[in-house]
Structure formats: C-alpha cells, structure tokens
C-alpha cells in the first residue's frame, strides 16, 4: 500500500491536465497526508484477492511477453528494460534528409516509410547495420542526430483475459444501451465479422494488406463497442466501426509503427473517438503521434492495464490527453489487478462480463481492455448528442472544443466512487453501469 501511495504521489502533476482531452472540471485532491496531499487508495477497493490469484493476474502480461520472446527470438528481442521490441529495427520520426543520409552512410537501411498523412507523420523504419545490436544502433542514431526523434519499435499487447469457459449472453430482458453514436474507431486485432452481433453493423477494415485475420481480443472489444443482437448490446449498438488490425497474425504485430499508421488512417477518416485496448512501455515516437491526434480533437480512449496497483504506468493510457479507463465488477469494486494513478479518468464494467466470441457464442472477459470500449462508445454518443442538427457528413465534427464538451458531459454523468474528487482508483467515477446491456427479446 505504501508503495502505491508513493508512486501515485510522484506521478501527480499539473502538466497533464493542461492537455486536450482532460475535462475542465474541479479536481480536488483530498487531504490526509503531509502537506495536504492524499490519494484515495481505499484498502477495501480491489485488494481482497488471494495472494496467488493477484500474482497470477498481475503477471499475465509478463508471462505473455516472456512467451513471445522465447517463441519468436528471430524477430523479437527485449529492450534494456525487458520490454519486447522488433529485432534490428529503429524508428525515426520526421528525420531530415541530411539525418537520413548520415544514417545510410553509417550502415543503416530503410525498411519502411510512412508518408505524411492526416496527422502529418513521416515515420521511417530503419534496419540496424548487420551485426549491430538494436540498443546500440539506437544510441548510434541519437549520437549522429541529437536533435532527431528516434526510438525502439516497441510491441504493445492486449490488456485483458478471456475466461476459461463460455459465457451466456445477458438475459433477454432489460433496457437497451444508453449511448447512440454514428461511428467509432478501433485499434486492435482483427475481427470475426461473421459473428451475429455484427450482422447489421457497417465495418470498415484496415491493415494486413486487405486480408481478414480474426482475433479473439479484437472481436470481443469490438462487440462491446458496436455489437447488438436480440440478447446483447454494446455501448453504441449498430454504430459503424472503423477497425484497424495492427497484429495481422504476425509475431511482430502491435508495433509502434503499425499503431501510428492506424491512428493516421483513423484521423484521415475523421473518426472522432478511437479505442486502444493495448498497453506497453513509454515510447517517444508514439507519444508524439498521440499528441498530434489529441491536439486535433480526437478522443483516444485506452485501457490503463492490469499489471497491478503498484505497477508503473502503461501507455498509451498514461500519455497526456488520453482517456485512461479502469474496470470494476458488478459490486462497483475496482478489479484488484487494475493499475492506479492519475492516468485513470473513468471506470466502467470489466469483470467477468460477456463479449462476443467466434464463431457465434459469447465469452466471459475480464480486464481494463473490456472497460475501455464501453467508455469509447459512450463518448461517441456524447459527441453525437452535442453535434448541431444538420451538420455535414455522418460524423460529428472533430475539434478540441467538441472533445472537451463530450468529456465534461460524461464526467458530470459519472457515478462518483471512492475518495473525494477525481481519484487514482476510479478517476471521475463509473460510467456505463449495466453495460453490456441486455436487449429485449422479440419473442
């Protein structure tokens, strides 16, 4: 507990609140610690699990990373902090022609280049010289061009787990989902679009060279955003979905350059709300890409991660302006493996809730991965409700003022939980209570 308190205190700061995407609401930090600082880490919230179960859930992502590195050592390796990166690749954001020429003279070669798009991104993927370790290659580029922006091509992983047994959909009774929206963006794995909950949903797919490579995680997250059937409804049932697959069944999937390209595609399509239920380490290039999107008024919703209450923050949720989401159970208790900190903006259901699985059933899912899409759907509904009648096109306008207004509205509607004011466990509070919603039966 002491470690959690100290970590959160060190992370609190005013800089993040000045960014686009943070509601303009009074933020009160409760007293109780020296200097008037206090953090609402209630001992009864999410810390009652058996030690072995907590260790298993907190260590799930580390186990996944270890497995990836072991199975795919030919294309992946660990950076100096143990995070997975694409072996032999270094990213350059907006390098000058002179800097790129110097890199080529030093033995680097260009593997891929993303041309500037809606976000003005020029990202070059460089191959390290033969026989040069990736970390050493990165240091060399930074020495060659101290003013440039270079980093590893980090891998980002899923932030949730599917239960060991299928789940039944909600009972055929109750109210429909509370949000209505026209479009949402998703950066994740591929979708099983034949799943019945997507039957009437317009889905625009991107990535993998046009190939459809379904994934369980992508399908589950998408269903919680836009899925609907006689017995199931996501946060924005029937809304169209712009889905970018950044994995494509590739062991090097989920890399920074793929996520950046997906963000650029969604920005070009003017999709105002984008869900990213992926987590990983800080990456300076991804941070700059996210900052450009946030500055234009795009709302980026991200899972805060499940590495435990004392773990360092995960990204992109912890970047300034990103809407970090935690998960609660049906008793409104934060799940004990969820991360805590000032990056948490909202809480939503995410403990053993049903989500659509392939080919046609439902799975029980748990984690912040599955709370984030509910918040994304609700935000899209807020944007749509705030859009002036007769606006151009099928989507609400993308601009910072609209983003602020939508966040303000959702924060004011949140059910406050925990200590006073916005807090490090629940953020502004719980939204989407009752989601995924049961749908009335037509029988």
TORBADO-679291 format. One line per 10 residues: number of its first residue (from 0); their letters; for each residue x, y, z of C-alpha. Coordinates in pm, whole numbers. Last residue first. Layout:
N
NUM	A	X,Y,Z  ...
This chain:
443
442	XXXXXXXXXX	-4037,-1326,-2896  -3852,-1008,-2995  -3638,-1031,-2682  -3536,-708,-2513  -3161,-646,-2509  -2935,-694,-2212  -2675,-423,-2182  -2301,-456,-2191  -2328,-241,-1989  -2528,-207,-1667
432	XXXXXXXXXX	-2324,84,-1534  -2178,260,-1839  -1993,522,-1640  -1827,492,-1301  -1627,774,-1146  -1417,1082,-1219  -1099,874,-1193  -1190,542,-1031  -869,443,-845  -644,748,-865
422	XXXXXXXXXX	-913,995,-767  -1120,1276,-915  -1292,1445,-627  -1347,1294,-283  -1247,935,-213  -1401,628,-374  -1685,627,-625  -1872,903,-806  -2129,786,-1058  -2034,958,-1382
412	XXXXXXXXXX	-2280,1197,-1551  -2061,1503,-1489  -1762,1319,-1631  -1957,1220,-1943  -2071,1575,-2012  -1728,1727,-1950  -1566,1468,-2176  -1810,1546,-2458  -1759,1921,-2416  -1380,1890,-2413
402	XXXXXXXXXX	-1378,1683,-2732  -1618,1924,-2903  -1391,2216,-2815  -1082,2028,-2935  -1223,1961,-3283  -1352,1665,-3482  -1704,1744,-3601  -1967,1478,-3554  -1974,1207,-3820  -2221,1122,-4099
392	XXXXXXXXXX	-2143,1427,-4312  -2216,1795,-4261  -2415,1912,-3963  -2794,1938,-3996  -2853,1944,-3625  -2558,2068,-3416  -2344,1791,-3265  -2370,1764,-2885  -2572,1440,-2893  -2328,1289,-3141
382	XXXXXXXXXX	-2031,1379,-2923  -2198,1230,-2616  -2276,911,-2806  -1915,884,-2918  -1814,927,-2555  -2044,643,-2452  -1898,411,-2712  -1542,492,-2608  -1631,436,-2242  -1766,90,-2324
372	XXXXXXXXXX	-1458,17,-2534  -1232,95,-2233  -1397,-147,-1989  -1302,-452,-2194  -930,-392,-2211  -937,-298,-1840  -972,-663,-1763  -1208,-957,-1762  -1394,-1149,-2031  -1660,-1420,-2023
362	XXXXXXXXXX	-1709,-1540,-2378  -2014,-1537,-2601  -2107,-1754,-2896  -2115,-1722,-3275  -1783,-1805,-3438  -1603,-1652,-3266  -1656,-1468,-2942  -1895,-1189,-2844  -1844,-1036,-2503  -1999,-1125,-2168
352	XXXXXXXXXX	-1875,-959,-1848  -1643,-1128,-1600  -1506,-803,-1459  -1490,-502,-1691  -1771,-259,-1611  -1655,102,-1644  -1424,338,-1456  -1316,678,-1585  -1014,911,-1593  -733,690,-1465
342	XXXXXXXXXX	-397,839,-1573  -361,1000,-1229  -279,660,-1081  -393,302,-1034  -340,-11,-1239  -605,-281,-1239  -521,-620,-1085  -771,-587,-797  -1069,-515,-1015  -1221,-190,-894
332	XXXXXXXXXX	-1528,-253,-682  -1863,-145,-824  -2040,-458,-697  -2078,-585,-1055  -1702,-559,-1102  -1498,-253,-1194  -1253,-176,-1473  -1013,113,-1536  -1010,359,-1824  -748,614,-1930
322	XXXXXXXXXX	-865,893,-2160  -553,1016,-2342  -476,1389,-2307  -131,1344,-2159  5,991,-2216  -77,740,-1942  -328,539,-2145  -81,497,-2436  89,354,-2234  135,178,-1902
312	XXXXXXXXXX	202,335,-1565  448,168,-1327  296,-116,-1122  174,-74,-763  -196,-136,-830  -136,-438,-1054  -18,-513,-1407  -372,-497,-1544  -365,-204,-1783  -488,155,-1808
302	XXXXXXXXXX	-708,69,-2107  -719,344,-2368  -961,602,-2509  -831,848,-2767  -1065,1141,-2833  -962,1321,-3150  -956,1699,-3116  -666,1798,-3340  -435,1832,-3039  -523,1476,-2934
292	XXXXXXXXXX	-413,1338,-3271  -84,1528,-3265  -18,1421,-2907  -77,1057,-2999  185,1078,-3273  433,1248,-3039  380,987,-2769  421,705,-3020  761,850,-3110  877,887,-2750
282	XXXXXXXXXX	779,535,-2649  661,467,-2296  607,98,-2227  312,-115,-2336  -63,-149,-2335  -342,-219,-2583  -716,-157,-2554  -694,137,-2796  -1036,292,-2867  -1069,587,-3106
272	XXXXXXXXXX	-1339,855,-3092  -1371,1126,-3362  -1342,918,-3680  -1224,1177,-3934  -1131,912,-4195  -786,1069,-4220  -757,1060,-3841  -848,692,-3849  -574,627,-4105  -317,826,-3905
262	XXXXXXXXXX	-403,637,-3589  -359,309,-3778  -20,422,-3910  93,510,-3559  -24,171,-3430  163,-9,-3708  482,192,-3649  464,128,-3276  443,-249,-3306  127,-447,-3232
252	XXXXXXXXXX	232,-730,-3461  587,-864,-3453  458,-1217,-3400  231,-1158,-3705  -130,-1276,-3704  -230,-946,-3862  -142,-758,-3542  -226,-392,-3607  -580,-457,-3734  -754,-122,-3781
242	XXXXXXXXXX	-1130,-113,-3729  -1357,171,-3839  -1691,77,-3689  -2042,189,-3781  -2282,232,-3491  -2532,-50,-3451  -2511,-73,-3076  -2311,209,-2913  -2220,75,-2568  -2265,-289,-2662
232	XXXXXXXXXX	-2595,-473,-2680  -2686,-836,-2631  -2994,-1057,-2629  -3176,-982,-2955  -2849,-876,-3114  -2604,-590,-3090  -2232,-525,-3123  -2097,-170,-3151  -1844,-112,-2872  -1859,-425,-2659
222	XXXXXXXXXX	-1862,-635,-2975  -1549,-457,-3098  -1360,-549,-2780  -1453,-916,-2807  -1370,-939,-3177  -1034,-767,-3133  -942,-993,-2842  -1043,-1318,-3014  -856,-1239,-3335  -974,-1251,-3694
212	XXXXXXXXXX	-727,-1226,-3985  -908,-1063,-4279  -663,-977,-4557  -670,-626,-4705  -295,-583,-4693  -295,-665,-4323  -444,-328,-4233  -781,-155,-4241  -1142,-265,-4203  -1458,-54,-4239
202	XXXXXXXXXX	-1743,-224,-4055  -2110,-136,-4114  -2302,-319,-3842  -2617,-514,-3923  -2480,-863,-3866  -2206,-760,-3622  -2365,-936,-3322  -2402,-1246,-3544  -2025,-1306,-3564  -1936,-1313,-3936
192	XXXXXXXXXX	-1712,-1009,-3877  -1460,-1214,-3681  -1248,-907,-3621  -875,-838,-3649  -653,-730,-3360  -665,-385,-3203  -701,-19,-3297  -1071,69,-3304  -1254,377,-3429  -1618,460,-3366
182	XXXXXXXXXX	-1904,582,-3581  -2265,702,-3569  -2337,713,-3200  -2617,632,-2958  -2546,561,-2594  -2776,415,-2329  -2768,51,-2425  -3109,-117,-2430  -3315,-173,-2120  -3398,-501,-1956
172	XXXXXXXXXX	-3485,-855,-2052  -3344,-1136,-2263  -3092,-1249,-2004  -2735,-1137,-2076  -2539,-1363,-2309  -2414,-1690,-2164  -2045,-1718,-2111  -1806,-1977,-2249  -1549,-2127,-2011  -1183,-2049,-1936
162	XXXXXXXXXX	-1243,-1676,-1925  -1086,-1438,-2175  -821,-1201,-2044  -745,-832,-2068  -489,-572,-2168  -362,-685,-2508  0,-620,-2603  212,-338,-2742  544,-410,-2917  814,-142,-2921
152	XXXXXXXXXX	984,-25,-3241  1270,133,-3049  1323,508,-3054  1447,803,-3258  1350,1171,-3270  1621,1399,-3409  1809,1687,-3248  2100,1469,-3140  2143,1330,-3496  2450,1107,-3525
142	XXXXXXXXXX	2459,1046,-3148  2090,953,-3144  2146,721,-3437  2433,549,-3258  2232,502,-2940  1955,335,-3137  2203,103,-3309  2349,3,-2973  2005,-92,-2845  1934,-288,-3164
132	XXXXXXXXXX	2258,-486,-3151  2483,-434,-3452  2582,-740,-3656  2446,-605,-3981  2366,-234,-3957  2031,-165,-3789  1727,-156,-4013  1544,178,-4021  1169,233,-4003  1088,586,-4121
122	XXXXXXXXXX	790,778,-3988  662,1088,-4160  351,1192,-3975  149,1498,-4075  -151,1377,-3874  -376,1340,-4179  -98,1178,-4379  278,1217,-4403  432,915,-4575  505,607,-4368
112	XXXXXXXXXX	843,461,-4463  958,103,-4448  1287,-90,-4433  1534,195,-4489  1895,90,-4439  2153,169,-4172  2523,135,-4247  2659,464,-4118  2626,619,-4465  2256,539,-4456
102	XXXXXXXXXX	2222,710,-4118  2401,1020,-4247  2165,1034,-4545  1866,1012,-4311  1999,1295,-4098  2060,1514,-4407  1715,1442,-4545  1565,1545,-4213  1406,1277,-3999  1033,1315,-3929
92	XXXXXXXXXX	1005,1039,-3671  1279,778,-3688  1212,425,-3569  1478,160,-3507  1450,-204,-3613  1700,-486,-3555  1467,-705,-3351  1117,-570,-3310  1080,-478,-2945  955,-657,-2634
82	XXXXXXXXXX	1005,-480,-2300  1279,-609,-2068  1405,-268,-1959  1719,-283,-2180  1498,-376,-2478  1392,-737,-2519  1405,-920,-2851  1171,-1007,-3136  1209,-1131,-3494  1427,-1444,-3460
72	XXXXXXXXXX	1352,-1477,-3090  993,-1558,-3176  897,-1836,-2936  1103,-1721,-2637  1035,-1350,-2676  663,-1407,-2723  644,-1643,-2424  825,-1399,-2199  591,-1121,-2313  284,-1334,-2239
62	XXXXXXXXXX	417,-1423,-1894  483,-1056,-1823  128,-977,-1936  -22,-1237,-1702  190,-1141,-1400  -66,-915,-1235  -337,-1176,-1286  -129,-1463,-1147  10,-1260,-858  -339,-1150,-756
52	XXXXXXXXXX	-462,-1510,-769  -170,-1630,-556  -219,-1354,-300  -590,-1422,-258  -798,-1125,-370  -903,-854,-125  -713,-560,-270  -970,-428,-516  -1114,-148,-309  -1121,-227,61
42	XXXXXXXXXX	-782,-72,126  -908,253,-24  -646,411,-246  -792,760,-248  -472,964,-251  -382,1238,-8  -180,1555,-27  -238,1823,239  133,1878,302  165,1555,495
32	XXXXXXXXXX	-108,1304,409  -480,1315,482  -616,1570,241  -824,1503,-66  -709,1616,-410  -990,1806,-574  -1019,1838,-949  -1281,2095,-1049  -1395,2015,-1402  -1249,2121,-1733
22	XXXXXXXXXX	-1237,1768,-1864  -897,1642,-1983  -890,1569,-2356  -664,1847,-2477  -370,1892,-2245  -345,2125,-1946  -438,1849,-1702  -128,1650,-1796  108,1926,-1687  -42,1976,-1340
12	XXXXXXXXXX	131,1686,-1166  58,1364,-987  307,1089,-1074  520,1115,-760  212,1098,-540  84,792,-729  407,602,-678  430,693,-310  76,579,-242  116,251,-430
2	XXX	444,172,-247  280,243,87  0,0,0
